């Protein structure tokens, strides 16, 4: 495992691979970062938390920051496109991803990380809809390769859940536990899926990434040189490099790491707006 970003951040999160580059956020510093051809730079800055980013089919990034959704150009220009009304000030945005039809699914988390005040929302570029309540720290999201399941993490539960997913309607139903990870130190955080339909789940506080089968079996573990592993994504020219973001809680934390694997990832979905 190699370090690919030498500049220490506070809370690197939400990595995506698009246009031959890695993009990720530093939530606490309100920054969007770019790593292209080994060169690392800050693309954009907010005066508030920025929790997730996704690429748009229209040639820019969409970011969730503060109480809204923002358009971020690849030269760093930022423009608010939607602000959530009736915001619960006990919460902030956290992890988010677009589904195959381009809707942005994003959760909120309790700022004290204690109480189930958070929710999961879906935004289509015009309207936002709450689809799940009673969440404490909304985190990783991924979809099965056939789009019949949506995988989801509420970190303090220490579980990965699987919902029945209706792609056309943008609805989730019938929550089941895919795997209970309470045997590990720490909690599940961000995740991604590979081309074989297996999940890769970052364990925050556990210093590892787990590969989990569609049946919920843990088939592989990657050890990371710091405990607070936050999220993962596949990238590189063949999508066989797993990029791992971390938090600055230890001497080796607050960097981005990479591991070359034998399995490919899947391309990042594009937002429809």
C-alpha positions in Angstrom: 0.0 0.0 0.0 1.4 3.4 -1.0 0.7 7.0 0.0 -0.5 9.0 -3.0 -1.3 12.3 -1.3 1.5 13.6 0.9 -0.3 16.7 2.1 -2.0 16.0 5.4 -5.7 16.8 5.6 -8.1 16.8 8.6 -10.9 14.6 7.3 -10.4 13.3 3.8 -13.5 11.6 2.5 -15.8 10.9 -0.5 -13.3 9.9 -3.2 -14.4 9.6 -6.8 -12.5 8.8 -10.0 -13.6 10.8 -13.1 -11.8 12.2 -16.2 -8.5 10.4 -15.3 -8.2 12.0 -11.9 -9.1 11.4 -8.3 -11.3 13.9 -6.5 -12.1 13.9 -2.8 -13.1 16.3 0.0 -11.8 17.4 3.3 -15.1 17.7 5.1 -13.9 19.8 8.1 -11.8 22.2 6.0 -14.5 22.7 3.4 -12.3 21.7 0.5 -12.5 19.8 -2.7 -9.2 18.2 -3.8 -7.9 16.9 -7.1 -5.1 14.4 -7.7 -4.1 14.2 -11.4 -0.9 12.5 -12.7 0.6 12.6 -9.2 -0.1 16.3 -8.7 -2.3 17.3 -5.8 -4.2 20.6 -5.5 -7.2 22.1 -3.8 -9.8 22.7 -6.5 -12.4 24.6 -4.5 -13.1 26.0 -1.0 -16.3 26.5 0.9 -16.9 28.4 4.2 -18.7 25.4 5.6 -18.6 21.6 5.6 -18.4 19.9 2.2 -19.4 16.3 2.6 -19.6 14.6 -0.8 -19.1 15.1 -4.5 -20.4 13.5 -7.7 -19.8 14.1 -11.4 -22.5 15.6 -13.5 -23.3 14.5 -17.1 -23.1 18.2 -17.9 -19.4 18.4 -17.3 -18.9 19.6 -13.8 -19.1 18.3 -10.2 -22.0 18.4 -7.8 -21.1 18.9 -4.2 -23.2 18.7 -1.0 -22.1 21.5 1.4 -23.7 23.4 4.1 -27.5 23.2 3.5 -27.4 22.8 -0.2 -26.2 21.3 -3.5 -23.6 23.2 -5.5 -22.3 23.1 -9.0 -18.4 23.1 -9.0 -16.6 23.6 -12.3 -13.3 21.8 -13.0 -11.6 25.2 -12.7 -13.0 25.7 -9.2 -16.0 28.0 -9.7 -18.8 27.3 -7.2 -22.5 28.1 -7.6 -25.4 27.2 -5.4 -28.1 25.3 -7.3 -30.5 24.2 -4.4 -30.8 24.9 -0.7 -32.7 22.6 1.6 -35.6 24.3 3.4 -36.5 23.4 7.0 -33.0 22.3 7.8 -32.4 20.5 11.1 -29.5 22.4 12.7 -28.6 19.3 14.8 -27.3 17.7 11.6 -24.9 18.1 8.7 -24.7 16.4 5.3 -22.5 13.3 5.0 -21.9 10.7 2.4 -23.8 10.8 -0.9 -23.8 9.2 -4.4 -25.8 9.3 -7.6 -27.7 6.3 -8.8 -27.7 5.0 -12.4 -30.5 7.4 -13.4 -28.6 10.4 -12.0 -30.5 11.1 -8.8 -28.3 12.2 -5.9 -28.8 10.1 -2.7 -27.3 11.9 0.4 -27.6 11.4 4.1 -27.3 13.6 7.1 -25.6 12.9 10.4 -26.0 14.1 14.0 -23.3 16.7 14.7 -22.8 15.1 18.2 -22.7 11.6 16.6 -25.1 10.4 19.3 -28.7 10.8 18.4 -30.9 9.5 15.5 -31.7 12.9 14.1 -30.4 12.2 10.6 -32.1 11.1 7.4 -31.4 9.8 3.9 -32.6 12.0 1.0 -32.8 11.7 -2.7 -32.6 14.8 -5.0 -33.4 14.8 -8.7 -32.2 18.3 -9.5 -35.6 19.8 -8.8 -37.2 18.2 -5.8 -35.7 16.6 -2.7 -37.4 13.7 -0.9 -36.7 12.1 2.5 -36.6 8.3 2.1 -35.3 7.2 5.5 -35.5 8.7 9.1 -34.0 7.9 12.5 -30.4 7.8 11.2 -27.4 8.8 13.4 -24.5 8.9 11.0 -25.6 8.3 7.4 -22.7 6.9 5.5 -21.7 4.5 2.6 -24.1 3.9 -0.3 -23.7 1.5 -3.2 -26.0 -0.4 -5.6 -25.8 -4.0 -6.8 -24.8 -4.5 -10.4 -28.3 -5.3 -11.4 -29.7 -2.3 -9.5 -32.1 -4.5 -7.5 -30.4 -3.8 -4.2 -29.1 -0.6 -2.5 -26.5 -1.1 0.2 -26.4 1.4 3.0 -24.5 2.2 6.2 -25.6 4.0 9.4 -22.3 3.8 11.1 -23.2 3.3 14.8 -25.3 0.2 14.0 -22.0 -1.4 12.8 -24.0 -3.1 10.0 -24.3 -3.0 6.3 -27.9 -3.0 5.3 -29.5 -4.1 2.0 -32.7 -2.6 0.7 -34.8 -3.7 -2.3 -34.2 -0.9 -4.8 -36.6 0.3 -7.5 -34.4 2.2 -10.0 -37.3 3.6 -12.1 -39.2 5.0 -9.1 -36.2 5.8 -7.0 -37.5 4.0 -3.9 -36.1 1.7 -1.3 -38.0 -1.0 0.7 -37.5 -4.0 2.9 -34.4 -3.3 4.9 -32.3 -6.3 5.8 -28.9 -6.8 7.5 -26.4 -7.9 4.9 -23.6 -8.2 7.4 -22.9 -7.4 11.1 -19.4 -6.0 11.5 -19.5 -5.6 15.3 -16.7 -8.1 15.7 -14.3 -5.4 14.4 -12.9 -2.4 16.2 -14.5 0.7 14.8 -17.5 1.3 12.6 -18.2 0.9 8.9 -17.9 4.2 7.0 -17.7 4.7 3.2 -17.9 1.9 0.6 -17.8 1.1 -3.0 -18.6 -1.9 -5.2 -16.4 -3.8 -7.7 -17.2 -5.4 -11.1 -17.9 -8.8 -9.5 -20.6 -7.3 -7.2 -18.5 -7.4 -4.0 -18.5 -4.4 -1.6 -15.4 -2.7 -0.3 -16.1 -1.1 3.1 -13.8 1.2 5.0 -13.7 0.5 8.8 -13.3 3.8 10.7 -11.3 3.1 13.8 -10.4 -0.4 12.5 -7.6 0.4 10.2 -8.8 -1.8 7.4 -11.0 -2.2 4.3 -13.2 -5.3 4.0 -14.3 -7.0 0.8 -17.8 -8.4 1.3 -19.7 -10.8 -1.0 -23.3 -10.2 -2.1 -24.3 -12.8 0.4 -22.6 -10.9 3.3 -19.4 -13.0 3.6 -16.1 -11.2 4.4 -13.7 -12.6 1.8 -10.7 -10.3 2.1 -9.2 -7.6 4.4 -6.8 -4.9 3.5 -4.8 -3.4 6.4 -4.3 0.4 6.3 -1.4 2.0 8.1 -3.8 4.2 10.2 -6.9 3.4 12.2 -9.3 6.0 10.8 -10.1 4.8 7.3 -12.9 6.8 5.9 -13.8 5.8 2.4 -12.8 4.0 -0.8 -13.1 4.2 -4.6 -11.7 2.4 -7.6 -9.6 4.4 -10.1 -6.6 4.3 -12.4 -6.5 3.6 -16.1 -8.0 0.2 -15.7 -10.1 0.8 -12.5 -7.9 -1.7 -10.6 -6.5 0.8 -8.1 -8.3 1.1 -4.8 -7.9 4.6 -3.3 -8.4 4.9 0.4 -9.1 8.2 2.3 -8.2 8.6 6.0 -8.7 11.1 8.9 -5.9 12.9 10.7 -6.2 11.2 14.1 -2.7 9.5 14.1 0.7 10.1 12.7 -0.1 8.1 9.5 -3.6 9.5 9.2 -4.9 12.3 7.1 -3.5 11.0 3.8 -4.8 9.2 0.8 -3.4 5.6 0.2 -3.7 3.3 -2.8 -3.5 -0.4 -3.4 -3.4 -2.2 -6.8 -5.8 -5.1 -7.0 -6.7 -7.9 -9.4 -10.4 -6.9 -9.5 -11.8 -3.9 -11.4 -14.2 -1.4 -10.0 -17.2 0.1 -11.8 -17.4 3.6 -13.3 -18.9 6.4 -11.1 -22.5 7.2 -12.0 -23.2 10.6 -13.4 -25.7 13.1 -11.9 -28.5 14.0 -14.3 -28.4 17.7 -13.5 
